[in-house]
Amino acid sequence: LHIERDQGGHRVRYAIADASFYIPRHSALFAEALRRGASYYLPGYMIPMLPRELSEGLVSLNAEVPRRAVVFDMRLDAAGACVDTTI
């Protein structure tokens, strides 16, 4: 998540790893990831959507490491209303 002031409002960028690039469609792992739907973060505990080797490694958006991702780039006006979004 990245937020900055921008010409009378704000620019918000949100990136999420493109796990579907690494997980074969119709595989058991893909089906289990769909069943879980998301990773859940609790105080002192985490339930990953994917095995940790993937979610904390190959698919993780670590700093200084190129990764495939989907990036939402949004512009908000001064009131916080979204005026433009690109993906």
Secondary structure, DSSP 8 states (H G I E B T S, - for coil): -EEEEETTEEEEEEEEE-GGGTS-TTSHHHHHHHHH-S-EEETTEEE-SS-HHIIIIITS--TTS---EEEEEEEE-TTS-EEEEE-
